[in-house]
Amino acid sequence: MKEGETRGATGEIEKIPSTDGIEAIKAGCERFLSRHRAKKTAREWLEELAASPAAEPPPDFYGEGEAIASLEREVACLLGKETGTFVIKGVIAQQCALRVHCDRAGAPAVALHPKSHVDLDEDGAYERLHGLRGVRLGSDDAPFTFRDLGAVREPLGAVVVELPLRRAGFKLLPWEELVAISEWCRQKGVPLHLDGARLWESQPFYGRPYSEIAALADSVYVSFYKGLGGLAGCVLAGEEAFVEEAKAWKTRHGGNVHTSFPYVISAKEGLKRHLPKMAAYRDRARDLAEALCTLPGVRVAPAPPHANTFRLYLQGEREPLERAALDLATDELVWLFDTVESAAVPGYSFAEVQIGEAAEDLSDEEVVGLVDTVLKNARLADRSGPRSDVRS
């Protein structure tokens, strides 16, 4: 069979649906394993935003106004930083941070992991738009360490640590290792930037206040739409002079938009609703990961999960597993995985699990049964047999 094809109930070859077809299947689901409960329509979003107390102040105007200023103050206070600035997109925030740090240091080299979001998912923006250069550190499946950083023999303009390192399986450095990296940076006079897109989710692992974690770095970026379930946007925080310089680059990137009030409202709601639940989300992820590992052909990494997120490794090829998960979504109206990807280990694939409020609608026992069904149906499809009607 060709890539993207599998066999259906009649044994005939079926193609994986198009992106639009997959989105239609997802839109028809009623329960979701990852993230927060889905809003089906834009009207639902607008109704929730309108009902929020954060909707009372006047809208911001090009980044000015009490509504957006109060959000920036709240986040800066949580992170123990002098100030912060709201940015519509994390890609913009991180480029601004790295440009300011490297300009100040007079060095274009940025130490980071090759699987970091900055290097892997932002399409080389920091290099192509700002003339910076990546110094890539660490092994393929783990964050880089103090020892890796100590081996660098050229001047650095900045060091970036992503918490957690998503593309390596949502892994976090031990606290002592993170402190050692911070101390090395301060001794060398190199700014440390935290890619804290999931810093909120990382806090339970360290068991320390957000401010103590953020104190290790010169600048921190935190997201509002991942663990907090907002529409979009983030805050870049640090010392006042740094943030003022970053604001200039935000404008140069077209990031100082006319008004951001829908994003600001959803960010405030996310902080109020989900931030107090982060430890519970992490604990649920650990319980679920342990339950899933009772299934033959299933592994998780990290074990136990460091945050509310983990990789679920499934024995089998990607296409049959993806088709089986889509079939289950159609039949049971439960969405398990956004994507299934081939793993580095032959014969295994993996999916990401990101526990939030939505998982409250599914028990561990239900999830184990649904994943078991996906595995069984994928194995049958891979052997060119009919799709199983087993409901575990």
C-alpha positions as MATLAB code, in Angstrom:
seq = 'MKEGETRGATGEIEKIPSTDGIEAIKAGCERFLSRHRAKKTAREWLEELAASPAAEPPPDFYGEGEAIASLEREVACLLGKETGTFVIKGVIAQQCALRVHCDRAGAPAVALHPKSHVDLDEDGAYERLHGLRGVRLGSDDAPFTFRDLGAVREPLGAVVVELPLRRAGFKLLPWEELVAISEWCRQKGVPLHLDGARLWESQPFYGRPYSEIAALADSVYVSFYKGLGGLAGCVLAGEEAFVEEAKAWKTRHGGNVHTSFPYVISAKEGLKRHLPKMAAYRDRARDLAEALCTLPGVRVAPAPPHANTFRLYLQGEREPLERAALDLATDELVWLFDTVESAAVPGYSFAEVQIGEAAEDLSDEEVVGLVDTVLKNARLADRSGPRSDVRS';
ca = [
       0.000    0.000    0.000;
       1.080    3.580   -0.607;
       1.673    6.059    2.178;
      -1.621    7.454    3.422;
      -3.556    4.328    2.517;
      -4.963    1.544    4.680;
      -7.672   -1.090    4.372;
     -11.254   -0.576    5.446;
     -13.970   -2.978    6.555;
     -14.201   -4.649    3.133;
     -10.458   -5.138    2.869;
     -10.317   -2.567    0.070;
      -7.684    0.153    0.184;
      -8.859    3.404    1.743;
      -6.991    6.673    1.796;
      -6.511    8.757    4.921;
      -8.992   11.653    4.559;
      -7.802   15.072    3.403;
      -7.042   17.750    5.964;
     -10.556   19.128    5.509;
     -12.003   15.649    5.976;
     -10.027   15.100    9.164;
     -11.135   18.470   10.527;
     -14.762   17.572    9.739;
     -14.409   14.328   11.714;
     -12.851   16.240   14.626;
     -15.610   18.860   14.536;
     -18.201   16.101   14.912;
     -16.619   14.706   18.077;
     -18.160   15.319   21.488;
     -15.280   14.354   23.771;
     -11.553   15.033   23.512;
      -8.549   13.527   25.263;
      -6.227   16.535   25.011;
      -6.399   20.217   25.926;
      -9.643   21.856   26.990;
     -13.254   21.383   25.979;
     -13.658   22.524   22.400;
     -15.808   25.456   21.397;
     -17.643   24.456   18.250;
     -18.358   27.909   16.849;
     -17.050   31.456   16.879;
     -20.334   32.454   18.512;
     -19.492   30.276   21.546;
     -16.141   32.043   21.861;
     -17.739   35.476   21.582;
     -20.448   34.651   24.129;
     -17.873   33.447   26.659;
     -15.698   36.515   26.139;
     -18.673   38.865   26.468;
     -19.673   37.245   29.777;
     -16.225   37.773   31.324;
     -15.637   40.581   33.868;
     -12.466   41.271   31.859;
     -14.711   42.549   29.044;
     -15.811   45.602   31.042;
     -12.853   47.988   30.418;
     -12.504   49.815   27.083;
     -10.544   47.983   24.360;
      -6.819   48.583   24.105;
      -5.481   50.810   21.331;
      -2.129   49.843   19.789;
      -1.021   48.166   22.993;
      -2.134   50.966   25.278;
      -4.966   50.984   27.805;
      -5.743   49.598   31.248;
      -7.132   46.287   29.984;
      -3.910   45.179   28.328;
      -1.715   46.906   30.934;
      -3.398   44.994   33.755;
      -2.694   41.684   32.004;
       0.958   42.639   31.485;
       1.270   43.619   35.171;
      -0.365   40.404   36.357;
       1.959   38.208   34.327;
       5.067   40.224   35.207;
       4.134   39.892   38.879;
       3.634   36.127   38.565;
       7.051   35.851   36.920;
       8.771   38.264   39.291;
       9.885   40.506   36.422;
       9.910   44.311   36.241;
       7.501   44.468   33.335;
       6.102   42.666   30.331;
       4.598   43.357   26.939;
       1.710   41.572   25.248;
       2.619   40.097   21.853;
       0.120   38.584   19.460;
       2.433   35.713   18.460;
       5.165   33.842   20.303;
       7.322   33.652   17.174;
       7.480   37.456   17.181;
       8.140   37.659   20.934;
      11.080   35.281   20.808;
      12.681   36.932   17.788;
      12.425   40.278   19.558;
      14.032   38.836   22.688;
      16.924   37.206   20.846;
      17.576   40.276   18.685;
      17.786   42.574   21.709;
      19.993   40.189   23.689;
      22.381   39.583   20.795;
      22.584   43.266   19.842;
      23.447   44.156   23.427;
      26.067   41.401   23.624;
      27.541   42.184   20.204;
      27.452   38.479   19.356;
      25.062   36.826   16.860;
      25.375   33.252   18.167;
      22.415   31.720   20.007;
      22.843   28.461   21.936;
      19.733   26.295   21.704;
      18.507   22.761   21.164;
      18.064   21.624   17.531;
      14.550   20.436   18.387;
      13.583   23.641   20.162;
      10.591   25.570   18.888;
      12.815   28.528   18.019;
      15.043   26.415   15.783;
      12.680   23.761   14.443;
       9.184   25.255   14.276;
       9.756   28.931   13.503;
      11.161   28.284   10.016;
      14.584   29.691   10.834;
      13.172   33.155   11.514;
      15.864   34.243   13.971;
      18.575   33.373   11.429;
      16.878   34.534    8.227;
      15.291   37.751    9.498;
      17.865   38.852   12.071;
      21.162   37.421   10.844;
      21.647   35.447   14.045;
      23.214   32.000   14.094;
      22.242   28.893   15.988;
      24.744   26.942   18.071;
      22.887   23.659   18.456;
      23.456   21.669   21.637;
      22.174   18.431   23.134;
      21.186   14.935   22.072;
      18.200   14.181   19.882;
      15.860   13.062   22.644;
      16.847   15.172   25.663;
      17.394   18.845   26.597;
      20.954   20.117   26.493;
      22.815   20.272   29.792;
      25.273   22.495   31.639;
      28.050   20.204   30.366;
      26.933   20.733   26.745;
      26.882   24.490   27.254;
      30.294   24.468   28.888;
      31.790   22.925   25.748;
      30.932   25.999   23.630;
      34.078   27.845   22.629;
      32.698   30.957   20.928;
      31.046   34.138   22.222;
      27.291   33.764   22.702;
      24.679   36.482   22.417;
      21.990   34.412   24.160;
      21.088   30.970   25.466;
      17.568   29.572   25.011;
      16.041   26.874   27.214;
      12.600   25.544   26.288;
      10.450   24.380   29.218;
       9.541   21.637   28.523;
      11.310   20.580   25.322;
       8.257   19.479   23.362;
       9.891   17.805   20.363;
      11.932   15.591   22.652;
       8.776   14.378   24.402;
       7.915   17.290   26.732;
      11.023   16.763   28.860;
      12.194   19.099   31.610;
      15.649   19.546   33.029;
      16.162   18.724   36.718;
      16.132   21.857   38.861;
      19.831   21.566   39.713;
      20.698   21.388   35.999;
      18.581   24.436   35.212;
      20.255   26.362   38.033;
      23.701   25.331   36.744;
      22.876   26.655   33.265;
      21.641   29.921   34.776;
      24.785   30.344   36.875;
      27.014   29.592   33.865;
      25.215   32.270   31.860;
      25.611   34.846   34.621;
      29.275   34.054   35.122;
      29.888   34.446   31.389;
      27.633   37.497   31.032;
      25.396   35.695   28.521;
      21.640   36.424   28.662;
      19.417   33.412   29.337;
      15.996   33.367   27.692;
      13.279   30.914   28.737;
      10.934   29.699   26.030;
       8.132   29.251   28.532;
       5.311   28.507   26.122;
       4.449   25.778   28.631;
       6.021   27.323   31.717;
       2.615   27.274   33.438;
       2.480   23.513   32.902;
       6.090   23.025   34.061;
       5.701   24.567   37.514;
       4.324   21.439   39.272;
       7.450   19.503   38.244;
       9.703   21.991   40.007;
       7.390   22.692   42.926;
       8.561   26.285   43.088;
       6.776   29.593   42.438;
       6.762   30.854   38.871;
       8.853   33.789   40.017;
      11.607   31.509   41.340;
      11.771   29.620   38.041;
      11.727   32.820   35.983;
      14.382   34.413   38.227;
      16.935   32.092   36.633;
      16.533   33.892   33.299;
      16.933   37.406   31.948;
      13.797   37.148   29.819;
      10.793   34.846   29.704;
       8.064   34.268   27.151;
       4.789   32.677   28.294;
       1.866   31.628   26.103;
      -1.856   32.093   26.676;
      -3.311   29.633   24.184;
      -1.654   26.335   25.104;
      -2.243   25.244   28.686;
      -4.398   28.288   29.418;
      -6.721   27.671   26.473;
      -6.849   31.267   25.229;
      -7.391   32.476   21.694;
      -3.787   33.505   21.028;
      -1.047   35.749   22.333;
       1.692   35.814   24.925;
       3.738   38.078   27.186;
       7.458   38.718   26.943;
       8.781   39.713   30.356;
      12.069   41.029   31.729;
      13.735   44.177   32.969;
      12.105   47.437   31.869;
      14.897   48.594   29.537;
      14.972   45.204   27.794;
      11.197   45.179   27.279;
      11.244   48.723   25.863;
      13.862   47.673   23.305;
      11.836   44.564   22.478;
       8.739   46.701   21.877;
      10.534   48.483   19.057;
      11.213   45.156   17.367;
       7.618   44.087   18.021;
       6.479   47.093   15.995;
       9.002   46.316   13.249;
       7.529   42.812   13.025;
       4.012   44.211   12.625;
       3.149   42.825   16.044;
       1.729   46.001   17.582;
      -1.791   45.471   16.268;
      -4.650   47.994   16.367;
      -6.458   46.188   19.198;
      -6.005   42.873   21.002;
      -8.908   42.884   23.436;
     -10.396   39.446   22.517;
      -7.017   37.843   23.170;
      -6.532   39.811   26.377;
      -9.936   38.736   27.731;
      -9.335   35.074   26.905;
      -5.868   35.256   28.491;
      -7.290   36.627   31.738;
      -9.967   33.944   31.770;
      -7.339   31.254   31.178;
      -5.182   32.499   34.038;
      -8.178   32.463   36.362;
      -9.619   29.141   35.235;
      -6.696   26.897   34.362;
      -3.629   28.159   36.221;
      -4.904   26.811   39.586;
      -5.479   23.393   37.950;
      -2.004   22.808   36.510;
      -0.925   20.449   39.285;
      -4.152   18.470   38.902;
      -3.631   18.232   35.144;
      -0.088   16.951   35.720;
      -1.305   14.373   38.265;
      -4.010   13.171   35.884;
      -1.420   12.813   33.117;
       0.701   10.613   35.376;
      -2.256    8.432   36.389;
      -3.375    8.028   32.780;
       0.138    7.275   31.546;
       0.493    4.539   34.154;
      -2.877    3.047   33.167;
      -2.045    3.105   29.448;
       1.225    1.262   30.057;
      -0.774   -1.799   31.124;
      -1.663   -2.311   27.446;
       0.644   -4.540   25.378;
       2.527   -2.536   22.795;
       2.158    0.799   24.624;
       4.863    2.953   26.190;
       4.996    6.523   27.415;
       7.818    9.046   27.639;
       8.808   10.547   29.930;
       7.766    7.922   32.453;
       6.301    9.320   34.588;
       5.373   12.487   32.652;
       7.180   15.632   33.781;
       4.214   17.884   33.064;
       0.603   17.416   31.933;
       1.964   16.258   28.592;
       3.612   13.110   27.311;
       4.317   11.051   24.245;
       2.285    7.909   23.802;
       4.226    5.279   21.852;
       2.087    2.698   20.065;
       3.322   -0.482   18.451;
       2.417   -0.314   14.783;
       2.842    1.721   11.628;
       1.578    5.268   11.404;
      -1.025    4.941    8.642;
      -3.074    2.050   10.105;
      -2.987    3.679   13.546;
      -4.083    7.037   12.178;
      -6.905    5.431   10.204;
      -8.030    3.424   13.233;
      -8.077    6.571   15.395;
     -10.156    8.380   12.767;
     -12.561    5.440   12.542;
     -12.952    5.485   16.290;
     -13.602    9.246   16.216;
     -16.330    8.655   13.640;
     -17.934    5.787   15.553;
     -17.499    6.898   19.170;
     -17.300   10.689   18.698;
     -14.114   10.735   20.789;
     -11.013   12.530   19.503;
      -7.857   10.886   20.848;
      -4.947   12.266   18.827;
      -4.338   15.292   16.625;
      -1.631   13.427   14.720;
       0.133   10.091   14.702;
       3.801   10.172   13.682;
       6.393    7.524   12.934;
       8.812    6.966   15.801;
      12.572    6.592   15.548;
      12.222    3.018   16.839;
      11.153    0.742   13.948;
       7.683   -0.709   14.396;
       6.447    2.086   16.669;
       4.554    5.319   16.148;
       3.683    8.039   18.626;
       1.014   10.587   19.460;
       1.043   13.484   21.896;
      -1.273   13.654   24.897;
      -1.823   17.057   26.531;
      -4.118   16.800   29.540;
      -6.460   19.670   30.299;
     -10.065   20.185   31.214;
     -11.383   18.081   28.317;
      -9.969   14.883   29.836;
     -12.405   15.261   32.741;
     -15.059   13.840   30.373;
     -13.133   10.568   30.002;
     -12.103    8.127   32.738;
      -8.721    6.418   32.647;
     -10.519    3.125   32.047;
     -12.365    4.572   29.042;
      -9.173    5.959   27.512;
      -7.359    2.643   27.961;
     -10.244    0.845   26.270;
     -10.349    3.280   23.365;
      -6.603    3.100   22.776;
      -6.825   -0.690   22.928;
      -9.503   -0.591   20.215;
      -7.295    1.604   18.035;
      -4.388   -0.809   18.438;
      -6.498   -3.874   17.614;
      -8.104   -2.310   14.557;
      -4.754   -1.013   13.301;
      -3.227   -4.472   13.586;
      -6.105   -6.001   11.662;
      -5.884   -3.329    8.963;
      -2.130   -3.796    8.735;
      -2.714   -7.495    8.036;
      -5.213   -6.489    5.324;
      -8.096   -7.875    7.323;
     -11.455   -6.258    7.999;
     -11.787   -3.551   10.609;
     -12.651   -4.926   14.043;
     -15.995   -4.130   15.645;
     -14.485   -4.778   19.068;
     -15.381   -2.157   21.648;
     -13.081   -2.544   24.612;
];
